[in-house]
């Protein structure tokens, strides 16, 4: 049984623009970057004036809280910034100033050549960036501290812009299955087919809200944001219930160790191999970066070398994303419950350099391990599983961060008092004699000890560790409740039959 609900979904397409269209895309991206920097500059100037005004009031003896309320300077928002820009930008079609004479400064005389939505979306992004900094400063935003908004620099900031339209009179629409119509740019050919989105729109199940155009490597991509009437299963399918729950232990040597086999690469595997896309591309990337370092700043060879580095990094990211999406979708569609660990990836990838007084040990080895953990993208796997479980009727269960899944025997519950190192790949239980791969043993423990959490049908956590509902704020601060047990769980149930390495027979699908 399924219920129909309205969700926001993005459909991503690779574009094949013509030379003229590629120039228009570049122009729109530059206009969006200029508009964002203009808005940040206006906000920063107003913020400095406000701080000076508050400081002057405090010097007169007024309390700081009252000085903040009495200050007349306010940080302008999108409507004020846009209105002020419209008053000074002028119209290039009207020759207001005779040639050869001085006139008022026109900040963007080219504004009619690009869509106005490129400016408006950039102003919205500037408002959001400034508000994120304010919320983080006040402690109203969970996660690590957000810095003061900075200007976007050409060549370093990603080339991207966002276009909106009126839904009643759409100007962003598919032109057949292989073309996307964009305002002021025209009909751009798609590298792949848009049949799936076109059929949803034709049946009235999807409405285009906006499109974000961004450059990745040497390609342009369009992410079409739509409101989709989607059927969300209320419960797992019969096939998912037959397979039951699966424990997933993420790692570097193998991407995922599963408590039950999964169809992968034409075979049923419990140890999903890690392709290590970053390590595979490291040699080419190192050569490209060395070639870039030997070029002269501002030269064409330097720009060409930079594009080469961007292509390598983009290709690596695309390959990694493909592998992760394949894994998470198969897990969400095969099993009724997917159990994972609550990993502290930030702490796992912290540097081991230490301080001058207390220098760290094995710094180079730890740096290599950090690269491997980041290449495996544990956080991305967890994020994808969270929303895909909702789409396919599965449930997410989370094992507490402090549960010793790798130290505990999955058969008798004995906990090894000796801390296992990365070199210990086989778990050996002294009381019951169990000998098996340590990652598989951890996967069995994760499956049994994980606690279910809501996957879209109730309260859950966002990417920063805080509640997603508006009622999650307590005392002016968003409570980042952990999806974990406060203390290590007790020993698992006893009486499970022993197993040998890679010959696990119990818990069959």
JOMOKA-V709168 format. One record per pair of residues at least 24 apart in sequence whose ideal C-beta (glycine too) atoms are under 8 Angstrom apart, sorted by the first residue. I is the first residue (numbers start at 0). J is the second residue. D is the distance in whole Angstrom. If there is no record, write none. Layout:
I_J_D ; I_J_D
This chain:
0_232_7 ; 0_233_5 ; 0_234_7 ; 1_230_4 ; 1_231_6 ; 1_232_5 ; 1_233_6 ; 1_392_8 ; 2_230_7 ; 2_231_6 ; 2_233_6 ; 3_228_6 ; 3_229_7 ; 3_230_5 ; 3_231_8 ; 4_228_8 ; 4_229_6 ; 4_231_5 ; 5_226_6 ; 5_227_7 ; 5_228_6 ; 5_229_8 ; 6_226_8 ; 6_227_6 ; 6_229_5 ; 6_231_8 ; 7_208_7 ; 7_224_6 ; 7_225_7 ; 7_226_6 ; 7_227_8 ; 8_205_8 ; 8_224_8 ; 8_225_6 ; 8_227_5 ; 8_229_7 ; 9_211_8 ; 9_222_5 ; 9_223_7 ; 9_224_5 ; 9_225_7 ; 10_193_7 ; 10_195_7 ; 10_196_5 ; 10_222_7 ; 10_223_5 ; 10_225_7 ; 11_220_6 ; 11_221_7 ; 11_222_5 ; 11_223_8 ; 12_179_7 ; 12_189_5 ; 12_190_7 ; 12_191_6 ; 12_193_6 ; 12_220_7 ; 12_221_5 ; 12_223_7 ; 13_189_7 ; 13_190_4 ; 13_191_6 ; 13_218_6 ; 13_219_8 ; 13_220_6 ; 14_179_7 ; 14_187_5 ; 14_188_7 ; 14_189_6 ; 14_190_7 ; 14_212_8 ; 14_218_7 ; 14_219_4 ; 14_220_7 ; 14_221_6 ; 15_187_7 ; 15_188_4 ; 15_189_7 ; 15_190_5 ; 16_187_5 ; 16_188_7 ; 16_219_6 ; 20_184_6 ; 20_185_6 ; 20_187_6 ; 21_219_7 ; 23_183_7 ; 23_184_5 ; 23_185_8 ; 24_158_8 ; 24_184_7 ; 24_212_6 ; 24_214_8 ; 24_219_6 ; 25_158_7 ; 26_109_8 ; 26_112_6 ; 26_113_6 ; 27_113_5 ; 27_114_7 ; 27_117_5 ; 27_160_5 ; 27_162_8 ; 27_183_8 ; 27_184_7 ; 27_212_7 ; 28_158_4 ; 28_159_6 ; 28_160_5 ; 28_212_7 ; 28_214_7 ; 29_153_7 ; 29_158_8 ; 30_107_8 ; 30_109_8 ; 30_110_7 ; 30_113_4 ; 30_117_5 ; 30_118_7 ; 30_121_8 ; 30_160_7 ; 31_117_5 ; 31_118_7 ; 31_120_7 ; 31_121_4 ; 31_159_7 ; 31_160_4 ; 31_161_7 ; 32_121_8 ; 32_151_5 ; 32_153_7 ; 32_156_6 ; 32_158_8 ; 33_107_7 ; 34_117_7 ; 34_118_4 ; 34_121_4 ; 34_122_6 ; 35_121_4 ; 35_122_8 ; 35_124_6 ; 35_125_5 ; 35_151_6 ; 36_150_5 ; 36_151_6 ; 37_80_8 ; 37_84_7 ; 37_106_7 ; 38_77_8 ; 38_80_5 ; 38_121_7 ; 38_122_5 ; 38_125_4 ; 38_126_8 ; 39_125_5 ; 39_128_7 ; 39_129_8 ; 39_148_5 ; 39_149_8 ; 39_150_6 ; 40_150_7 ; 41_75_6 ; 41_80_5 ; 41_83_8 ; 42_74_6 ; 42_75_7 ; 42_80_8 ; 42_125_7 ; 42_129_5 ; 42_148_7 ; 43_148_8 ; 45_72_6 ; 45_73_7 ; 45_74_5 ; 45_75_6 ; 46_74_6 ; 48_72_5 ; 49_73_7 ; 49_74_7 ; 74_129_7 ; 76_126_6 ; 77_119_7 ; 77_122_4 ; 77_123_6 ; 77_125_8 ; 77_126_5 ; 80_122_6 ; 80_125_8 ; 81_118_7 ; 81_119_7 ; 81_122_6 ; 84_118_8 ; 112_183_8 ; 113_183_6 ; 114_162_6 ; 114_182_5 ; 114_183_4 ; 114_184_8 ; 116_161_7 ; 116_162_5 ; 116_163_5 ; 116_164_7 ; 116_182_7 ; 117_160_5 ; 117_161_7 ; 117_162_7 ; 119_163_7 ; 120_160_7 ; 120_161_4 ; 120_162_7 ; 120_163_7 ; 120_209_8 ; 121_160_7 ; 124_161_8 ; 137_475_7 ; 138_475_7 ; 138_476_5 ; 139_472_7 ; 139_475_6 ; 139_476_6 ; 139_477_6 ; 140_463_7 ; 140_465_8 ; 140_477_7 ; 141_461_8 ; 141_463_4 ; 141_464_5 ; 141_465_3 ; 141_477_5 ; 141_478_8 ; 141_479_4 ; 142_462_8 ; 142_463_3 ; 142_464_6 ; 142_465_7 ; 142_479_7 ; 143_345_8 ; 154_305_7 ; 157_213_6 ; 157_214_7 ; 158_213_7 ; 158_214_4 ; 159_211_6 ; 159_212_7 ; 159_213_4 ; 159_214_7 ; 160_211_7 ; 160_212_6 ; 161_209_6 ; 161_210_7 ; 161_211_5 ; 161_212_8 ; 162_209_6 ; 162_210_5 ; 162_211_8 ; 162_212_7 ; 163_208_7 ; 163_209_5 ; 164_207_8 ; 164_209_7 ; 166_206_6 ; 166_207_8 ; 166_208_7 ; 169_207_6 ; 171_207_5 ; 171_209_7 ; 171_210_5 ; 171_223_7 ; 172_200_8 ; 172_207_7 ; 173_197_5 ; 173_200_7 ; 179_210_8 ; 179_221_6 ; 179_223_7 ; 181_210_7 ; 181_212_8 ; 181_221_8 ; 187_221_8 ; 189_221_8 ; 190_218_8 ; 196_223_7 ; 196_225_7 ; 199_225_8 ; 199_227_6 ; 200_225_8 ; 203_228_8 ; 204_228_5 ; 204_229_8 ; 215_313_5 ; 215_316_8 ; 215_317_8 ; 216_309_5 ; 216_310_4 ; 216_312_7 ; 216_313_3 ; 216_314_7 ; 217_306_6 ; 217_309_7 ; 217_310_5 ; 217_313_8 ; 218_313_8 ; 229_390_7 ; 231_389_6 ; 231_390_7 ; 231_392_8 ; 231_455_8 ; 232_391_7 ; 232_392_3 ; 233_392_7 ; 234_392_6 ; 235_335_4 ; 235_392_5 ; 235_393_6 ; 235_394_8 ; 236_392_6 ; 238_333_8 ; 239_332_7 ; 239_333_7 ; 239_334_6 ; 239_335_4 ; 239_391_8 ; 239_392_7 ; 239_393_6 ; 240_335_5 ; 241_508_7 ; 242_333_6 ; 242_334_5 ; 242_335_7 ; 242_508_5 ; 243_334_7 ; 243_335_6 ; 243_336_7 ; 243_508_8 ; 244_334_6 ; 244_335_7 ; 244_336_4 ; 244_337_8 ; 244_338_6 ; 244_396_7 ; 244_446_5 ; 245_330_7 ; 245_333_8 ; 245_334_4 ; 245_336_7 ; 245_337_6 ; 245_338_7 ; 245_442_8 ; 245_446_6 ; 246_338_5 ; 246_398_8 ; 246_441_8 ; 246_442_4 ; 246_443_6 ; 246_444_7 ; 246_445_4 ; 246_446_3 ; 246_447_7 ; 246_449_7 ; 247_330_7 ; 247_337_6 ; 247_338_6 ; 247_339_5 ; 247_340_8 ; 247_442_6 ; 247_445_7 ; 248_340_7 ; 248_404_7 ; 248_405_8 ; 248_438_5 ; 248_439_8 ; 248_441_4 ; 248_442_4 ; 248_445_6 ; 249_339_7 ; 249_340_7 ; 249_342_7 ; 249_375_7 ; 249_377_5 ; 249_380_6 ; 250_375_7 ; 250_438_6 ; 251_368_7 ; 251_371_4 ; 251_372_6 ; 251_374_8 ; 251_375_6 ; 252_424_7 ; 252_438_8 ; 253_438_6 ; 254_322_8 ; 254_326_7 ; 254_375_6 ; 255_326_6 ; 255_380_8 ; 256_436_7 ; 256_438_3 ; 256_439_5 ; 256_441_7 ; 256_442_5 ; 257_442_6 ; 258_439_7 ; 258_442_4 ; 258_443_5 ; 258_445_7 ; 258_446_4 ; 258_506_6 ; 259_334_7 ; 259_506_6 ; 259_507_8 ; 259_508_6 ; 260_508_7 ; 261_329_6 ; 261_330_7 ; 261_333_6 ; 262_329_7 ; 262_333_8 ; 263_329_7 ; 269_439_6 ; 269_442_8 ; 269_501_8 ; 269_503_8 ; 270_436_7 ; 270_438_7 ; 270_439_7 ; 271_326_6 ; 273_375_6 ; 274_318_7 ; 274_319_8 ; 274_322_6 ; 275_371_7 ; 275_374_6 ; 276_315_5 ; 276_318_5 ; 276_319_5 ; 276_322_7 ; 276_374_7 ; 277_315_6 ; 277_319_7 ; 277_370_7 ; 277_373_8 ; 277_374_4 ; 278_370_8 ; 278_371_7 ; 278_374_7 ; 279_315_8 ; 280_311_6 ; 280_312_8 ; 280_314_7 ; 280_315_5 ; 283_311_6 ; 284_308_7 ; 284_311_5 ; 284_312_7 ; 284_315_8 ; 287_311_6 ; 319_374_7 ; 319_376_6 ; 323_376_6 ; 323_379_6 ; 323_380_6 ; 323_383_6 ; 324_383_7 ; 326_380_7 ; 327_380_6 ; 327_383_4 ; 327_384_5 ; 327_387_6 ; 328_387_6 ; 328_391_8 ; 330_384_7 ; 330_393_8 ; 331_384_6 ; 331_387_4 ; 331_388_5 ; 331_390_7 ; 331_391_5 ; 331_393_5 ; 332_391_5 ; 332_393_8 ; 334_393_6 ; 335_392_8 ; 335_393_6 ; 335_394_7 ; 336_393_7 ; 336_394_5 ; 336_395_8 ; 336_396_5 ; 336_451_7 ; 337_384_6 ; 337_388_6 ; 337_393_6 ; 337_394_7 ; 337_395_6 ; 337_396_7 ; 338_395_8 ; 338_396_4 ; 338_397_7 ; 338_398_6 ; 338_445_5 ; 338_446_5 ; 338_449_4 ; 339_380_8 ; 339_381_6 ; 339_384_7 ; 339_395_7 ; 339_396_7 ; 339_397_6 ; 339_398_7 ; 339_445_7 ; 339_449_7 ; 340_397_7 ; 340_398_5 ; 340_400_7 ; 340_402_8 ; 340_404_7 ; 340_445_6 ; 341_397_5 ; 341_398_7 ; 341_399_6 ; 341_400_5 ; 341_481_7 ; 341_482_5 ; 341_483_4 ; 342_377_5 ; 342_378_8 ; 342_381_8 ; 342_400_7 ; 343_400_6 ; 344_372_7 ; 344_373_8 ; 344_377_5 ; 344_378_5 ; 347_372_6 ; 348_372_5 ; 348_373_6 ; 368_421_8 ; 382_462_6 ; 385_454_6 ; 385_455_8 ; 385_459_7 ; 386_455_7 ; 388_454_4 ; 388_455_7 ; 389_454_5 ; 389_455_3 ; 389_456_7 ; 393_454_7 ; 394_451_6 ; 394_454_6 ; 395_451_7 ; 395_452_6 ; 395_454_5 ; 396_449_4 ; 396_450_6 ; 396_451_5 ; 396_452_7 ; 397_449_6 ; 397_450_6 ; 397_452_5 ; 397_482_4 ; 397_483_7 ; 398_444_8 ; 398_445_5 ; 398_448_5 ; 398_449_4 ; 398_450_8 ; 398_483_8 ; 399_448_7 ; 399_450_8 ; 399_483_4 ; 399_484_3 ; 399_485_8 ; 399_487_7 ; 399_488_7 ; 400_481_7 ; 400_483_4 ; 400_484_8 ; 401_483_7 ; 401_484_7 ; 401_486_7 ; 401_487_5 ; 402_444_7 ; 402_448_6 ; 402_484_6 ; 402_487_6 ; 402_488_5 ; 403_487_6 ; 404_441_4 ; 404_444_4 ; 404_445_5 ; 404_448_7 ; 405_437_6 ; 405_438_8 ; 405_440_7 ; 405_441_5 ; 407_440_8 ; 407_444_5 ; 407_490_7 ; 407_491_7 ; 408_433_6 ; 408_440_7 ; 409_433_7 ; 409_435_8 ; 409_440_5 ; 409_441_8 ; 409_443_4 ; 409_444_5 ; 409_447_8 ; 409_491_7 ; 409_495_7 ; 410_495_4 ; 410_496_7 ; 410_497_5 ; 410_498_7 ; 411_493_6 ; 411_495_7 ; 412_490_4 ; 412_491_4 ; 412_492_7 ; 412_493_6 ; 413_490_8 ; 414_490_7 ; 425_500_7 ; 428_497_8 ; 431_497_5 ; 432_497_6 ; 433_497_5 ; 433_498_6 ; 434_499_6 ; 434_500_6 ; 435_498_6 ; 435_499_7 ; 435_500_5 ; 435_501_7 ; 435_503_7 ; 436_500_6 ; 436_501_6 ; 439_501_8 ; 439_503_7 ; 443_503_8 ; 443_506_7 ; 444_491_7 ; 446_506_8 ; 447_491_6 ; 447_492_7 ; 448_488_5 ; 448_491_7 ; 450_482_8 ; 450_484_7 ; 452_482_5
